[in-house]
Amino acid sequence: MEEVTRTVLTEEILKRLDLETLCSVACVSTMLHSAVVSGVLPSLSSLDLSILSLDDETLNRVLHGCVGLRTLTVNCLRLDAAAIGRVLGPHLRELHLLRCSLLSSSVLTSIGQSCPNLRVLTLELADQDSPLLFQANLAQLLSGCLYLESLQLKVRGVLVDATTFQSIRFFLPETVKVLRLQPVLESEAILLMNRFKVTGNFLSRTNYSAPLSLSPLFSLQSLSLVLDLISDRLIIAITGSLPQLVTLDLEDCPEKEPFPQNDLTDTGLQSLGCCQRLTSLSLVRTSCDRKISFKRINDMGIFLLSEACKGLESVRLGGFPKVSDAGFASLLHSCRNLKKFEVQGAFLLSDLAFHDITGASCSLQEVRLSSCPLITSEAVKKVALCSNLEVLNLGGCRSISDSCLQSVSSLRKLTCLNLMGADVTDGGLFALSKADVPITRLSLRGCKRVSDRGISFLLKSDGTMSKTLSTLDLGHMSGITDRTVSTISLFCKELTELCLRSCFYVTDYSIETLGTRRRNPGGGKQLRKLDVHNCVSLSAGALRWLSKPSFPGLHWLGLGQTRLAGRKDVVTARVSGERPWLTLCFDGCEFGCYDGWEFHTHLHR
């Protein structure tokens, strides 16, 4: 009977739980511990440890019983080369090593030697070696993993130069379908494209150290590069070498204004028509002061693009200040299967671009219009006619008002809504509160006319918001006080991420309320990330609520510019021994410290 109970427990209940819950369950009793260790872990073929930055000892304990793993994702923030070496092996088909702040490029050689059957590799590496040593280690990886289908390398460090990814030109397996590199210089990227140069029905290995040989065409379908410059030369090299490309994602951040002959122009956009299978396109230029942009692209360039690439299903454009409604509307009307439409910093984009959206494709599922100052509620009402919409990002569109929220409330599939900086009020949130909209991520950051009353409307009503919300951003809202936090703690059962940065009236009471909510009946899920940066009303006494047993599931906490930051050493010393997995950030970062592995204020045991 006990064996039957254990089998039912394992098959019907435990195998449906995530790792964090399994660890908690295993601590309850000897029987549950045995069921997890001998029944659940050996049956896992895939394991994702990206949420927790585990130490070596904990990682060994978790992986000890996982004998059948083929896919593994690890947060390597606190792991050294020896720890990573113990998780490698020929059994792995997919390996994702994230936030490798302590690892050198020698890990590339280790992977090449230990994982010959690898199909997918993602590696976020902090470059600690010379470019020549990195090249050599990368060559060892590529020579050992001959069956790679997806390679994603993100390297951070001052030693990155034009030759960093040179080995890829010479040793990249022809099985690779997905390639993502960050960062890479335009000149090196063009040389890499020459590796893919098509001659007739065969591929000619130009600049290759081995004797010239003919082989089948490379199967590369997805290319993503973060560069110093996007130019016509680069785009033409890509389209001429990879006509079968399905996904192209290019981002640059020039340090100075490019010369006209070296920049992206209409000619480069028109050449994208060579890629007849292209369904996803992202072209983004970022600049700290927004003065450096694609100044040589206007409506004509976008017209040419929309005519050449009518099969696009996803478009993401950033840094095109000279493109107006006519250009953007041409994409909406020409690309009949468009599902994702994102525009960043388009200062000439207005409501007119969406005037006849019902006459265009209404298959849109994601619309992101970030920092587009001419967009108003009228555009949102038009977009809301797309009933399949799941994501609506209007961050930085300050002319959005209450009048469109009734239309938004009709979107039955909407899961993500960003109203950052919008001119909405408590009354507008009341209109939204009655909706049957399954929003899981909501940002009201900088909505200065929203107060405790509006959040109370939103969460205490008969709508579904309080039952589905998992991430909530209330940063820079002067009308938010402890009353809102009490409402959140009581009604938001699914909430795991909360931002309260620069909410000046949030006090120690809020920290106590959030820290103890899981211990209250019906307390809901555990908070994983909490941002109270610049909450100036917090006192040093709030430290007591950061100790056990409060906040049992917290992984990241932003404390910059608070009184607790003034006692940084005391806070770190007190918390680190009890919570080895918790990251404290005193530097004002967003959730998770930007991309998750900034080199500061991480707790190490």
Long-range contacts (C-beta under 8 A, 24 or more apart in sequence): 6-31, 6-34, 6-35, 6-39, 9-35, 10-35, 10-39, 10-40, 14-39, 14-40, 15-40, 15-43, 19-47, 19-48, 19-49, 19-62, 20-51, 20-52, 20-553, 23-62, 37-65, 38-65, 41-65, 41-66, 42-66, 42-67, 42-68, 43-68, 44-68, 44-69, 45-69, 45-70, 45-71, 46-70, 46-71, 46-72, 46-94, 47-71, 47-72, 47-73, 48-73, 49-73, 49-74, 49-75, 50-74, 50-75, 50-96, 50-98, 51-75, 51-528, 51-555, 52-555, 52-581, 53-77, 53-78, 53-99, 53-555, 53-581, 53-583, 53-602, 54-78, 54-79, 54-581, 55-79, 55-580, 55-605, 56-80, 56-82, 56-83, 58-580, 59-83, 59-87, 60-86, 63-87, 70-94, 71-95, 71-120, 72-96, 73-98, 74-98, 75-99, 75-596, 76-100, 76-101, 76-102, 76-103, 77-101, 77-102, 77-583, 77-596, 77-597, 77-602, 78-102, 78-602, 78-604, 79-103, 81-106, 81-107, 81-110, 84-110, 85-110, 85-114, 88-114, 88-115, 89-114, 89-115, 90-114, 90-115, 90-116, 90-117, 91-117, 92-117, 92-118, 93-117, 93-118, 93-119, 93-120, 94-118, 94-119, 94-120, 94-121, 95-120, 95-121, 95-122, 96-120, 96-121, 96-122, 97-122, 97-123, 97-124, 98-122, 98-124, 98-596, 98-597, 99-124, 99-596, 99-597, 100-124, 100-125, 100-126, 100-597, 101-126, 101-597, 101-599, 101-602, 102-126, 103-128, 104-128, 104-129, 105-129, 105-133, 105-134, 105-137, 105-138, 106-137, 107-137, 108-134, 108-137, 108-138, 108-140, 108-141, 109-137, 109-140, 109-141, 111-141, 111-144, 111-145, 112-140, 112-141, 112-142, 112-143, 112-144, 112-145, 113-140, 113-144, 115-144, 115-145, 116-144, 116-145, 116-146, 116-147, 117-147, 118-145, 118-147, 118-148, 119-147, 119-148, 119-149, 119-150, 120-148, 120-149, 120-150, 121-145, 121-148, 121-150, 121-151, 121-152, 122-150, 122-152, 123-152, 123-153, 123-154, 124-154, 124-156, 124-595, 124-597, 125-153, 125-154, 125-155, 125-156, 126-155, 126-156, 126-157, 126-597, 126-599, 127-155, 127-156, 127-157, 127-158, 127-159, 127-160, 127-164, 128-157, 128-159, 129-159, 130-159, 131-159, 131-160, 131-161, 131-163, 131-164, 132-163, 134-159, 134-164, 135-163, 135-164, 135-166, 135-167, 136-167, 138-165, 138-167, 138-168, 138-171, 139-167, 139-170, 139-171, 142-167, 142-168, 142-171, 142-172, 142-173, 143-171, 145-173, 146-173, 146-175, 147-173, 147-175, 148-173, 148-175, 148-176, 149-175, 149-176, 149-177, 149-178, 150-176, 150-177, 150-178, 150-179, 151-176, 151-178, 151-179, 151-180, 152-178, 152-179, 152-180, 152-181, 152-224, 153-180, 153-181, 153-182, 154-180, 154-182, 155-182, 155-183, 161-185, 162-187, 162-188, 163-188, 164-188, 165-192, 168-192, 168-195, 169-194, 169-195, 169-207, 169-208, 170-195, 170-208, 170-209, 170-210, 174-203, 174-215, 174-216, 174-218, 174-219, 175-219, 176-218, 176-219, 176-220, 177-219, 177-220, 177-221, 177-222, 178-220, 178-221, 178-222, 179-220, 179-222, 179-223, 179-224, 180-222, 180-223, 180-224, 180-225, 180-249, 181-224, 181-225, 181-226, 182-224, 182-225, 182-226, 183-226, 183-227, 183-228, 184-225, 184-226, 184-227, 185-227, 185-228, 185-229, 186-227, 186-228, 186-229, 186-230, 186-231, 186-233, 186-234, 186-252, 189-225, 189-227, 189-234, 189-237, 190-233, 190-234, 190-237, 193-234, 193-237, 193-238, 193-240, 193-241, 193-242, 194-237, 194-241, 195-241, 196-220, 196-241, 196-242, 197-240, 197-241, 198-240, 198-241, 198-243, 217-244, 218-242, 219-244, 220-244, 220-245, 221-245, 221-246, 221-247, 222-246, 222-247, 222-248, 222-249, 223-247, 223-248, 223-249, 224-248, 224-249, 224-250, 225-249, 225-250, 225-251, 226-251, 226-252, 227-251, 227-252, 228-252, 228-253, 228-254, 228-255, 229-254, 229-258, 229-262, 229-263, 230-264, 230-268, 230-283, 230-285, 231-258, 231-262, 231-263, 231-264, 231-268, 232-263, 232-264, 232-265, 232-267, 232-268, 232-271, 233-262, 234-268, 235-264, 235-268, 235-269, 235-271, 235-272, 236-267, 236-268, 236-271, 239-271, 239-272, 239-273, 239-274, 239-275, 240-271, 240-274, 242-275, 243-274, 243-275, 243-276, 243-277, 244-275, 244-277, 245-275, 245-277, 245-278, 246-277, 246-278, 246-279, 246-280, 247-278, 247-279, 247-280, 247-281, 248-272, 248-275, 248-278, 248-280, 248-281, 248-282, 249-280, 249-281, 249-282, 249-316, 250-282, 250-283, 250-284, 251-282, 251-283, 251-284, 251-285, 251-286, 252-284, 252-285, 252-286, 253-285, 253-286, 253-287, 254-285, 254-287, 254-292, 256-292, 257-291, 257-292, 258-292, 260-296, 263-294, 263-295, 263-296, 264-294, 264-296, 264-297, 265-296, 265-297, 265-301, 266-296, 266-297, 266-298, 266-300, 266-301, 266-304, 269-297, 269-301, 269-302, 269-304, 269-305, 269-308, 270-301, 270-304, 270-305, 270-308, 272-305, 272-308, 272-309, 273-304, 273-307, 273-308, 273-309, 275-309, 276-311, 277-311, 278-309, 278-311, 278-312, 279-311, 279-312, 279-313, 279-314, 280-312, 280-313, 280-314, 280-340, 281-309, 281-312, 281-314, 281-315, 281-316, 282-314, 282-315, 282-316, 282-317, 283-316, 283-317, 283-318, 284-316, 284-317, 284-318, 284-319, 284-344, 285-318, 285-319, 286-318, 286-319, 287-319, 290-345, 292-319, 293-319, 293-320, 293-321, 293-345, 294-319, 294-320, 294-321, 294-322, 295-321, 295-322, 297-322, 297-323, 298-322, 298-323, 298-327, 299-323, 299-324, 299-326, 299-327, 299-330, 300-327, 301-327, 302-327, 302-328, 302-330, 302-331, 303-327, 303-330, 305-331, 306-330, 306-331, 306-333, 306-334, 306-335, 307-334, 309-335, 310-334, 310-335, 310-336, 311-335, 311-337, 312-337, 312-338, 313-337, 313-338, 313-339, 313-340, 314-338, 314-339, 314-340, 315-340, 315-341, 315-342, 316-340, 316-342, 316-344, 316-368, 317-342, 317-343, 317-344, 317-346, 318-342, 318-343, 318-344, 318-345, 319-344, 319-345, 320-345, 320-346, 321-345, 321-346, 321-347, 321-348, 322-348, 323-348, 323-349, 324-348, 324-349, 325-349, 325-350, 325-352, 325-353, 326-353, 328-353, 329-353, 329-354, 329-355, 329-356, 329-360, 332-357, 332-360, 332-361, 333-359, 333-360, 333-361, 335-361, 336-360, 336-361, 336-363, 337-361, 337-363, 338-363, 338-364, 339-363, 339-364, 339-365, 339-366, 340-364, 340-365, 340-366, 341-366, 341-367, 341-368, 342-366, 342-367, 342-368, 342-369, 342-370, 342-393, 343-368, 343-369, 343-370, 343-372, 344-368, 344-370, 344-371, 345-370, 345-371, 345-372, 346-372, 347-372, 347-373, 347-374, 348-374, 349-374, 349-375, 350-374, 350-375, 350-376, 350-379, 351-375, 351-376, 351-378, 351-379, 351-382, 353-379, 354-379, 354-382, 354-383, 355-382, 357-382, 357-383, 357-385, 357-386, 358-382, 358-385, 362-386, 362-387, 362-388, 363-388, 364-388, 364-389, 365-389, 365-390, 365-391, 365-413, 366-390, 366-391, 367-391, 367-392, 367-393, 368-392, 368-393, 368-418, 369-393, 369-394, 369-397, 370-394, 370-395, 370-396, 370-397, 371-395, 371-396, 371-397, 372-396, 372-397, 373-397, 373-398, 373-399, 374-399, 375-399, 375-400, 376-400, 376-401, 377-401, 377-402, 377-403, 377-404, 378-404, 380-404, 380-407, 380-408, 381-407, 384-408, 384-410, 384-411, 387-411, 387-412, 387-413, 388-413, 389-413, 389-414, 390-414, 390-415, 390-416, 391-415, 391-416, 392-416, 392-417, 392-418, 393-417, 393-418, 394-418, 394-419, 394-420, 394-422, 395-419, 395-420, 395-421, 395-443, 395-445, 396-420, 396-421, 397-421, 397-422, 398-422, 398-423, 399-423, 400-424, 401-428, 402-427, 402-428, 402-431, 405-429, 405-431, 405-432, 406-431, 408-432, 408-435, 408-437, 409-434, 409-435, 409-437, 410-435, 411-437, 412-436, 412-437, 412-438, 413-438, 414-438, 414-439, 415-439, 415-440, 415-441, 415-468, 416-440, 416-441, 416-442, 417-441, 417-442, 417-443, 418-442, 418-443, 419-443, 419-444, 419-447, 420-444, 420-445, 420-446, 420-447, 420-473, 421-445, 421-446, 421-447, 422-447, 423-447, 423-449, 424-449, 424-450, 425-449, 425-450, 425-454, 426-450, 426-451, 426-453, 426-454, 426-457, 427-454, 428-454, 429-454, 429-455, 429-457, 429-458, 430-454, 430-457, 430-458, 430-461, 432-458, 432-463, 432-465, 433-457, 433-458, 433-459, 433-460, 433-461, 433-463, 433-465, 434-461, 434-462, 434-463, 435-463, 435-464, 435-465, 436-463, 436-464, 437-463, 437-464, 437-465, 438-464, 438-468, 439-464, 439-465, 439-468, 439-469, 440-468, 440-469, 440-470, 440-471, 440-494, 441-469, 441-470, 441-471, 442-469, 442-471, 442-472, 442-473, 443-472, 443-473, 444-472, 444-473, 444-474, 444-477, 445-473, 445-474, 445-475, 445-476, 445-477, 445-499, 446-475, 446-476, 446-477, 447-477, 448-476, 448-477, 448-478, 448-479, 449-479, 450-477, 450-479, 450-480, 451-479, 451-480, 452-479, 452-480, 452-481, 452-483, 452-484, 452-487, 454-479, 455-480, 455-484, 455-487, 455-488, 456-483, 456-484, 456-487, 459-487, 459-488, 459-491, 459-492, 460-487, 460-491, 466-491, 466-492, 466-493, 467-493, 467-494, 468-494, 469-494, 469-495, 470-494, 470-495, 470-496, 470-497, 470-525, 471-495, 471-496, 471-497, 471-498, 472-497, 472-498, 472-499, 473-499, 474-498, 474-499, 474-500, 474-503, 475-499, 475-500, 475-501, 475-502, 475-503, 475-531, 476-501, 476-502, 476-503, 477-503, 478-503, 478-504, 478-505, 480-505, 480-506, 481-505, 481-506, 482-506, 482-507, 482-509, 482-510, 482-513, 485-509, 485-510, 485-513, 485-514, 486-510, 486-513, 488-514, 489-513, 489-514, 489-517, 489-523, 489-524, 492-524, 493-522, 493-523, 493-524, 493-525, 494-524, 494-525, 495-524, 495-525, 495-527, 496-525, 496-526, 496-527, 496-528, 496-529, 496-553, 497-527, 497-528, 497-529, 497-530, 497-591, 498-527, 498-529, 498-530, 498-531, 499-531, 499-591, 500-530, 500-531, 500-532, 500-535, 501-531, 501-532, 501-533, 501-534, 501-535, 501-558, 502-533, 502-534, 502-535, 503-532, 503-535, 504-535, 504-536, 504-537, 505-537, 506-532, 506-535, 506-537, 506-538, 507-537, 507-538, 507-539, 508-538, 508-539, 508-541, 508-542, 508-545, 511-538, 511-542, 511-545, 511-546, 512-542, 512-545, 512-550, 514-551, 515-545, 515-546, 515-550, 515-551, 516-545, 516-550, 518-552, 518-553, 519-549, 525-553, 526-551, 526-552, 526-553, 526-554, 527-551, 527-553, 527-554, 528-553, 528-554, 528-555, 528-556, 529-554, 529-555, 529-556, 529-557, 529-591, 529-592, 530-554, 530-556, 530-557, 530-558, 531-557, 531-558, 531-590, 531-591, 532-557, 532-558, 532-559, 532-562, 533-558, 533-559, 533-560, 533-561, 533-562, 533-588, 534-560, 534-561, 534-562, 534-588, 535-562, 536-561, 536-562, 536-563, 538-562, 538-563, 538-564, 539-563, 540-564, 540-566, 540-567, 543-567, 543-570, 543-571, 543-574, 546-571, 546-574, 546-575, 547-574, 547-575, 547-578, 548-578, 548-579, 554-579, 554-582, 555-581, 555-582, 555-583, 556-582, 556-583, 556-585, 556-591, 556-592, 556-593, 557-582, 557-583, 557-584, 557-585, 558-585, 558-588, 558-589, 558-591, 559-584, 559-585, 559-586, 560-585, 560-586, 560-587, 560-588, 560-589, 561-588, 572-601, 572-603, 575-603, 576-603, 576-604, 576-605, 577-605, 579-603, 580-605
